[in-house]
């Protein structure tokens, strides 16, 4: 187990820490349950404090990761029921080795041998030698053997027989039952003229297998032995397959479309296809389905891969454009496609059966023992392709579609691969290759690629519009694409019906419920949930979830995590063009804003005492502080976006509720932005209540970041408005804000008086729970002023007043600090441990800070 940064190994800690990291690396980007970690580190006899020890290991690893990777690209996330290592898997040697092995399969032997040597160089000793023996990864040993065997095979193809004999003989002694390596040894010996030695090597293996394992050599090794025994000269050098002239009725079809010009990227997808080809599917026909929205490059990928592996299909390639989503023609009937295929395979027109099922049976019979690639492009649904599947296991079927063909998985065992937009670097290469390599500066290319959203169709249209044009056209196109109102119009090839809008329209027109997509055009944020969709459509949440998943099946939205649906930027613009207008639009937007007001209000009540009064609403989807934090994290960008379409009175109320979340999860920039937006809206509308609560949000925000001394004027203004409105609660929070400002300015006496006055106001108005933070701050003040008894009294009072998770976490943190200052370290540790547990319930970073303090005691 070793971590390497810039070529230098990094100290990871003891065996326990290394063992934890090993378990996380063996399951990257997956949640590893704590129970599995305990079992790996200690087996059936973990210590009583095992979970705490694991938490400490995680804290140490997080600190180490922050030191070696300040960008935060690798981190450990706490996800019930355990921990998840978030990491680019290409950084892990095992993943790199697997990728090299897969990609090498179709390379020339010289390049193949180089790639496989590179893969072998990633091993630096025995697997997991420096961690607990309970943690094992036999799959890594299997991978190493597979890479080594493939490298030897490449060297044999290059004629390096004599050089390999010593290595193979040594390997056979160390691992006597690896039949593939024994076969390589036999072949190397035979090709160097040592036929007798080859036969002796086989006999030695056969005797050992019989004596030690009670088995005979496998059929492949026995066949090779027979050929050596018979002095089969075809073993000497690989010979090309003989050319057989085509005969009428025995045609070898080659129907794949031309390889797409300017194809770039898709390395992972090509590896996925290679693996589909390489896997043993038994007697079943391997079927791959490439799914994705219009213009994502499904056909281009399928065609490119089909041409790359054409040699794997000596009996030919069949292609059918099924017209599932065609602008002018209806989808092709399976019977018509079967007729085309049978004619291509040499069946005379007069002998093609009239019945569709009979055609399918003849088609399956013809392909039963042929190694054929069948590419079915643009399928409408599973029913359209079901009769087009060959019956034999030697063929491979590749299907592309704009809908998720889940029925193909259920009935035919197909594998699904959803294509995503191209990354930025590959997007740039697509445009650059079409316009002429190096003709346009990198900055412009990157802007154009970004505005095209990584959609290959859009990238090709951009390239086509720029090809053979003057350079300044690029600036004009960037301006058109930069304006959302003209972006889709700009993504159309001139004098052509090829456009992104037209491609999306074809999908939209075939939706069973197009209104569901139109309404999504009103969503201002980057994602939408079933709950928000339900209020837009005026249906229940379950119906809205089904509607969204139907749109996901059509690749118009993507469910990136449970109940989080997002649209590609270009799809979103298409939905906006189709969105309702007039009264229908206004009513739907009002329902959406009301949903966010109610949901945010419900969520914030779980986090702490809520000063701004708004009656708690029912939202069954949020049932705990943890769920409330998750809701705010998931919906934050949407909350911010909704402010742009809400009425002024709703803007500052939404901003205030978002503020209540930021008190728990303070991040300066987003907090400041939403507070200022709420304040600006309230002041512009002349809403004094909104102005006062927004200014209070500002005071709390500045205090959280140690800048309370800058808020004296804001706190004073809150008091003035409270007096003008006769609002007792506003007066209380204004007094507390004034106390915090004095505290920040170092005016401790004035701060004590103001805090006590605020606490008294809260008590008189029946808002004791709201005084919890003021009482806690008063405890800290007394501690700084040297009155330890008063500090402890107020700290314990704050704990008693805490009715919400976050408030209790803060209060116990304060009590822990007070007790620590008194030298009562054991009692302080207990408070901090409890504080850490409570902070963890609201996913606060303070949980780790509390654990670190506890570790230091």
N, C-alpha and C positions, 0 to 999 in steps of 0.2 A: 504494500500500500504506500503510494508516494504521490505527493502533489508537487508539481513543477511549475515555477513562474519565471518566465524569461530565461529558461534553461537551467535555473537553479532550484534544487529541492528546498521545500519549505517544511519547517518543523511543525508537526501536527500535534504532538503530545504523546501521552502514554498509550498502551495497548487498548484501553477502553475507548478513548477518543478515536483512535484509528479504526477500531472495530465498528463504532457507530457510523463513521464516515463511509466505511466499506459497505455496510448494509444499505445506506442511502444511495451510494453510487451504483450498487447492483440493481437498484430499482429507481432509476432517475425519473424525476417528475411524476412519481407515484407516491401516495401516502403509505409510509411504512408504519404499521401499528406499533404502539409502545410495547404491547405484549410480545411481538416478534423481536423487538430490540432486546427486551429483558431475557428472552430465551437465547438469543445469540450471544449475549455477553455473559450470562451466568447459568444458563440451562435451567434445571428444575429447582435450583437452590439459590434464588436471588437474595441479596441482603434486604433487611427491612426498609432501608432507605434507598432502594434501587431506583425508584422513580425520581427521587430528588437528585440522585447521582446522574441519571440520564439528563435531567434538566440542566445540570451544571455542565455536562459534556456538550450539550447543544449550545449553551451560552459561550463556552470557550471556542467552539467551532465557529460560531457567528462572529466573535471578535476576530478570530484569525482570518476569516474570509473577508471581513471589512479591511483588515490590514493589507492583504495581498490583492484585493480587488475592490478598490474604492468606488468603482462604477456601480457596484451592486448587481452585476449581471449574474452572479451566482449567490444564492442565499438559501437559508433553511426556513421554511414556512411551517408554522404550527397549524396543522389541519387534523381535526378529530378523525380517527382515534389515535393519531401519532404525529409524525413529522414528514415533510416533503422537501427534498432537495430540488430547488428550481435551478436548472442548469442547461446550457446548450450541450446536447449529447455529443456533438462533434468534439467537445473538449475531453471526452472520456476515451482512453486508449481502446477499450473493448469495442466501442461503437465505431471508432475509426478503422479498426482492424476488420470488423464485419463489412463495413462499406468498401474497403479496398478489395476484400475477397470477392464481393458481389460484382463490383465494377470490372474486376480483372477478367471475369469469365469470357467476355467478348472482345478482349484485346488481342493484338498480335502477341505471339509467345515472348518476344523480347520485352515488350512493355508489360506483359502479364507477369513475367518473372521479376521485373523491377518493382512492380506494385506489391507483389507478395513478399519480397524481401523487406520492403518498407514496413509491411504489416508485421512481419516476424520481429523486426527491430523494436516494436513497441513493448515486447515482453522484456522484463528486467530481472527475472528470477522466478522462483516458484510462486504460484498463485496464492495470495493472501498469507504469505509465510509469517508475517509479523503481527497477526491478529489472532484472536481466540480460535482454536481448532473447531469450535462449534459453528463458526461462520465459514461456510464452504461455497464454492462456485464451480462445480464440475463442468458447467457449460463453457467456462473459460478455457479449461484444458481441452475440451472437445473442439473449441474454436481454433486453438493453437495447432492441434493435429490437422484440422481441415486446411488451414493455411499452409502448413508445411507440406502436406500431401499435394496440394495444388501447385505449390512452387516447384516441387520435384517433377511433377507432370509437365510443367512448362519447360523446365530444363531438359527433360527427355525429348520434348518436341523440338528443342534447339540443337539436339545431337550431342549433348554434354554427358553422354553415357559413362565414359571412363571416369570423369570427375565425380560422379555421384556414387560410385560403388562403395567407397570407403564410408561415406556418410550413411548410406542406406544399411550397410552391414552393421555399423555401430548402433543405429536406431533399432534394427531387428533384434539385437541382443538386449537392449534396454526395454523395448516394448514388443515382445515376441508374438503378440496376437493381433497386431494391426495388419490385417490382410492386404489393405491397399498398398502399404509400404513394402510388404513382401512381394506383391505383384510388380511394383516399380523395380525392386532389386532383381527379380527374375528377368525383366525386360532389359535392364541395363547390362546385366551379365551376358545375355544372349546377343545383344547388339554389339558387344565388344569381342565377340568370337568365343566366349566362355560358356558354351552350351552345357557342358558337363557340370560346371559349377552352378549354373542356373537350376539344373535338374536336382543337384544335391541340396541346394537351398530349399527347394520345394519339399523334398523328402524330409529334411530336417524339421521344417515347419509342421508337416503332416504328422510326423511321429510325436512332436511335442504337443500338438493340439489333441491328439488321441490320448496320450498318456495323462496330460494335466487336466484337460477339459472334457474328454470323452466325446469329441465331435470330429467331423471331417472338415477339410477345407471347404469354403463356400464355392458356389457354382462358377463365379467369375474367375476365381483363382484356378479351379480345376480346368476350366476351358483354356486358360493361358498356358497351364502346364502341358496340356494335350498338344497345343500348337507348337510349343518348344520341343516337345518330344518328337513331333512329326517334322521338325525342322521347317516350319511354316515361314517362308522367306518374306511374306507380307508384313511380318513383325519388324523387319529391319528398318524400314522408313515409313512414315505415314504417307499413304498414297491418296491422291485426289480421287473423288468418285468419278467413274467413267461417265462421259456424256452420252446420253441416250436420245437419239432423234425423236421428236414428238410424232405420235401416230394419231390418226383421226379417231376421235372417241376416247383418247387417253391423253388429253391436254393437261399441261401443268399451268394453272391460271396464275396470273400476276396482276391482280386488279387494284392493288393499292394506289391511291392518288400520288402525284409527285410529292417528294419530300418538301415541307414548307421552307421557303427561303427565310433566312434570318432567325431561325429557331435558336433560342438561348435559354439556359436555365433548366429547370425541372429535373435536376440530378436525383433528388430523393424519389420523385415519381418514377423515373426510369429504373431506379434500383427496385422499387416496389414491383414493377412489371417484370423485371429480371427474376425476382424471387417467386412470383407467380408461375413463371415458366419453369424454374428449377425445382420447385417442390414436387413431391410425390403425391399425386391426387388419387392414387389407387385406380379403380375402374371408372371414376367419374371424369367428366369433361371439365377441364379447368376453365373458369369463366371470370373475367374481370370486367367491372363496370366503372367507367370514368364518368363521374357526375360533376355538374357545376353549372353556373349561370351562363347565359348567352355570352359569347365572346371570350370565355375564359381559356380557350385553347385546347379543348378536349380532342377534336379531330386532328389538330396538328401534332399533339403528343402521341396519339395512337398511331398515326401514320409514320412519324419519325421513328418510333420504337419498332414498328413493324418492319421498316426498311433496315434498321440496325441489326435485327435478328433474323433477317430473311433466310439466312443459311440454315437456321434451325428448323425451317419448314420446307423441306425439299419437294413436297407435293404441292406447294403453291400457296397463294393467298387469295381469298375471296373477299370482295368488298360490296356493301350495299348501303346507299344513302336512303334511309327509311323515310325521310321527309316528315318526321314527327312534328316539326315546328317550321313549316314552310309558308312563305308569304302568299304563294299563289296556288299551290297544289295540296291536295289532301294527302294524309299519310298513306304510304304504300301498304297494300294488303299482303299478309304473309304468303299467300298463294302466288302472287305475282313475283315476289322475291325468289320463291322456290323455283319458279319457272326459269328466271334468269340464271340462277345457280346451276340448275340441271343442264341448261343449254351450254353454259360455260364449261361444265364437266364433260361435255361431249355426247350428251343424250340427244338423239334426233328429236326434232319437234314432234314428229308423229308418234313417238313412244313416251311422251310425257303424260302421266295419268291426268284425268280430268278432275278427280277428287283431290282436294287440298291435303287431306290426311295421307292419301296414297303418295302424293308428291313428297311429303315430308318423310315417309317411310323409305322411299327410293333414295332420297338425299342422304338419309342417315346410313343406308346400306353402302352407298358409294364412298362415304367418308369414314366408314367403320375402322379401317386399318390404315388411313392416310394421315400423314403428318402435315396438317393444314392449319393456317391462321385464318380465322373468319372474323372480319371486322364489320360490325353492324353499327352504322353511324346515325346519330340523331333519332334515337328510338322514342316513340310517343309514350309507351308504357310496356309493362312486362308481357302483356298478352301479345303484343306485336312481334316479339322476338322468340317466344317460347317454341314455336314450330321450326325455327331456324337454327336450333342447336343441334350439332352433330351428335351421333350416338357413341362415338369411340373416345377413348381416353387419350389418343395421340394428338388429336386436334386441340386447338386453344381458341377460345372465343373472347373477343374484346368488343364491348358495347359502350357507346357514348350516349348520354342523354341529359336533358335539362331537368329531369325529375329523378328523385331517388327511387330506384327500382328495387325496393325492399322485398317485393314478391319474388324476385330472382334469387335473393338470398334464402328465403324460406323454402322455395320449391326446388331450386336448382343448385344451391350451395355456392352462389356467386360471391366474389369478394368485391367490396365497394371501396372506391377511392374518390373522395371529394377534392377537386382541384381548387386551390386558393390563388389569389392574385400573385403575380410575380414580385419578388423582392426588388428593391430599388436598383441594385447593381445590374440585374438581368434585364430590367425594364429599360435602363439606359442603353444596354447593348442591342436590344431589339431596334430601337429608334436609330441608333448609330449605324447599324448594319444596313438599314433600308435607305437612309439619307446619304450614305457614303462614309466609310470609317474615317474618323478624324476631321471631317469637314466642319463640324459644329463644336463650339466650345463646351466643356464639361458642365458649366453652370447652367446653360440653357437646356442641355439634355436632361439634367437632373430635375429642373423645373417642369419640363414637359412630361417626364416620366411620372413625377409626383401627381400632377394634375390629371393624368390618365388613370390613376388609381391602380396601376399594375395590371390592368385588363389587357390581355394581348390584342384583342380586336381594336381597342382604342389606341394602343401603341402603334399598331400597323397603319391605322388611318392617319395618325399624326405623322409617321414616317412618310407615308404616301403624299400627304399634303406638302411636305417640305422638300421632297425629292426634286432635284433639278430646279429649285426655286432660289431666288436671291436670299441672302442671309437675313435681311430685315423682316422677311415673312415670319421668321421664328418669333420675333418680338410681338408681332400682331397676333399670332396664334396663342402665345402665352397669355396675352391680354384677354382674348376670347375665352380661353379655358379658365382663367382666373376669376371670371365673372360667372357665378352660378346660373344666372339667367340665360347665358349664351353657351354654356359649356357643352350641353348635348348637341346643340346645333353645330358647334365647331367640330364635333366628332363624327363627321360624315365626309366620305370621300366625294370629291367634286365629280359631277356628271356620272353619278353612280347611285344605286339604291342601297349601297353598303353604308350602314350607319349604326351607331350604338343604340340610338333611340328605336330604330326599326327592329333591331334584334330583341330588345326588351319588350317591344309591343307584341311580338309574336307569342312570347311567354304569357304576357298579361291577358291577351285575348282568349287564351285557352284555360284560364282559371275558372273553377266552378263558382267561386264567390269573389268576383273582382272588387267589390266594395271594400272588402277587408284590406286589400292592398292600397286602394285610394285613400282610406282613412289614415293609413300609416304616413301618408304624405303630410299630415298635420303635426306629426311628432317632431318637436324642435330639437330633441337631444339625440345623442349617438346610439341609444339603444331603447328598447321598449320591453315591458314585461306583460305577461298575461293580464295582470290586474289593471294596468293602464289601458291595455287594448280593450278590456271588457267595458270600461266606461266610455271609450270612444265608440264602440259598437252597440252599446246599451244591451249587453248580454252578460251572462254569468262568467266567472273566471275560467271554469272548465271548458266552456264553449270557445272562449277567446284563445285558450291555450291550444285547443285542437285547430283553430283557424290559423294561428301562427305556425304551427308545425306543418300544416298543409302548404303554407307559403314557403316554409323551409324545404319541404320536399320538392318545390319548384325552384329552389335556389334563389328566391327573391329576398329571403332573410336567412341568417345563420344563427343557430342557437349555440353561442360560444360557451355558455355554462348553463346550468339548470335555470330555466325561465328568464334568461337574458338573450334577447334577440337583436341582432344588429343587421344593418343593410350596408352593402357596398356604397361608397359615395355616389357613384353614377346611378345605381339603382334608386338611391334615395332621391336624387334629383328627378328621376323619371316619375317616382311616386308623387313628388311635389307638383309636377305638371298636371297630374291626374286628380289632385286633391279637391275635395268639395269647396265651393265658394258660397258667398252670401250668408244667409241665415243658417244654413246647414253647417257651414264652417264655424261660425261664431258659437253655435250651440255646442258643437263637438269640442272646441278649444276650451270653452267654459267648463265642460265636464272634466276635461283632462286636468285643468288647473285645480279644480275642486278635489279631484283625487289626490293630487300631490299635497295639498293643504291638509287633508284628513290623514293621509298615510304618514306624512312627516310629523304631524302632531301626535299621532299614536306612538311612533317610534321614539320621539324625544322624551315621552313620559317614562320610558324604561331606563333612561340614562341618568337622570338626576332630578333634583327639585326644579320644577319649571316655574320661573318667575312670571313670564309673560302669560297672562290668562287666556286660555282658549279651551273650551270644554273638550275633554278627551273623547275621541271618536273610536268606534269599533273597527278594527282591521285584523281579521283572524289570522292573516299571514305573518304577523309579528307577535311573538309570544314571550320574548325574553330580552334582556339587555344585549346578549350576544347577537340575536336576530335583528335587533334594532340597529346595531352598529353595522351588521352586514347589509341591511337595507340602505342605510345612508351611504356606505361605501359603493354599493352597486349603483345607486341612483344619483350620486352627487352631480355628475356631469349633466344629467337630465334635469335635476333641480335648478341648476344654474341656467340651463337653456330655457326652461319654462318661464323664468323671470322676464324673458324678452317678449313673451306673448300674453302675460298676465296683466290684469288691470292694476293701477298704482296701489290700491289698497291691499291687493293680494301680494304684490311684489315685496313690500316690506314685511308682511307676515311670513311669507315663505323664507325670506332672508333671515328673519329672527329664528325660525325653527332650524334652519341650516346652521345658524350660530350655535344653538344648543348642542349640536353634534360636534362642532369644532372645539367647544370647551373640553370635550372628552378626547378628541383627536386633533390637537392644535397644529396646523400648518399655516404659516403666515400668509403666503400669497393667495391661496383660494379663500381663506377666511377674510382677508382684507377686501378682496374683490367683491364678495357677496355682501359684506356689511356696507361698503360704500354704495353699492347698487341700491340696497334697501333704503339707505339714508337719503340718497339723491332722489329716489322716487317719492318718499314721504315729504321731503321739503318742497319739491316741485308741485305736489298736489296740495300743499298747505295743511297736511295732516299732522297735527301736533302730537297725537298719541304715537303715531308711527315714527315721528322724528325722535321722540324721547326714548322709545325702546331701541331704535337703531343706534342712538348715541350711547345707550347703555351697553349694547353689543360691542361698540368700539372701545369703551372703557375696559370691559372684560378682556377683550382681545389684547389690548396694550398691556394690561396687568399680567396676563399669562406669559408675555414675552419680556417681563421685567421692565416695562416702560410706563408703568402706571403714573409716574410723575408727570407725564406729558398730557394727562387727561383732566387736569383740574377744571379747565373751562367747560369741557363736555359734561363733567359731573355736575357742575354748577347749573348748567342749562337744563339738565334733567330735573333738578329740584325746582327750577322756575316753572317749567311746564307742568310738573306735578301739582304745584300750588294753583296754577291757573285752571287746571282741569279738576282739581279737588280729588285727585287719585291717590289714595293712601298707599297702595302697593308701589306705585311709581316713586312716591316720596321715600319709601323704605329702600328701594334699590338705588335711588339717587344718593341717599345718605351713605350707603355701603360703597358706592363708587367714589364718593368724596373721601371716605376713609382710606380707600386703596390709593388714591392720588396722593394724599398726605403721607401715607406709608412709603410710597415711591419716592417722595421728595425728602424723606428722612425726618419728617415732622412726626415723631412717634407719639407725643402727647396728644396732638390734635387728632391723629389717627385713632388712638384708643377711645377718645371721646366720641368721635364719629361712628366707630364700630359699635360702641355701647348704645348710642342713640339709634342706630339702624336696628340692632337686635331688639331694643325696646319697642320700636315701631312695628317690627314683624310680630312680636308677641301680642301687642295691643290689637292688631288687625287679624289675629288668629292664624298667622302664617309662620308659626314656629319652625316648620320644616325648612322654609326658605332661608332661615338664619344660619344654617349649618356652616356655610363657607365663611361667613363673617365671624362666627364663634371660633372656627379653626384659625383664621388669620389673627384673631385676637390672642390665641394661644401662642402663636409664633412671636407676636409682638412682645408679650410678657416674657417669653424666653429670651429674646434679644435684650430686654431691659433688665434681665437678671432676676426676675421674680419667678423662680422655678415652680413654686406651689400653685400660683395663679395659672401658669402655663399648662401644668398638668391638669388642673381643674377644668380649664376651658377645652383642652384637647379631649378629655373624657366626655365632656358635655357634647362636643361635636359628634363623637362616635354615637352617643345616645340619640342624637337628633337625626342621624343618617337613616333615611328610609329608602334610599336607592343605592344601587351597587357602586356607582362612581363616587357618590358623596361619601360612602363608608370607606372606600379605598383611599380617598384623599385624607379623610379624618384619621384613619389608622396610620397613614404615612406620617402625618403631623405628630400623632401621639408617639410613634416610634422615634421620631427625631427628638422630641422633648425628653423621653425616657433615656435615650442614648446620651443626651447632654448631661443628664443627672448621673450617668455611669451605670444605669440599670440595663446592661447590655442584653441579658437573657430576656427580660421583658420587652425590650426594644425589638429584639429578633422576632419574638412571637408576633408583634404587631406588624412588622414588615413582611413576614411570611404571609400573614392573612391579607395584608394590603396587596401583595403580589398576586395572590389567588383572585382577589376581586378585580384588580386591574386586568388580569387575563380574561375575565368574563366579558369585558368590554373591548378586548383586543388592543389594549393600550401598551405602548412601548415602555411605559413606566413599570410594567410587570418585570421586565428583565432588569431594569435599574434597581428595583427593590430586591430582586434575587442577588444581584451583584453586591448590594450593601450587606445582605444577609451573609453571603459567602465571606465577606471581608471581616465580619465580626469574629 
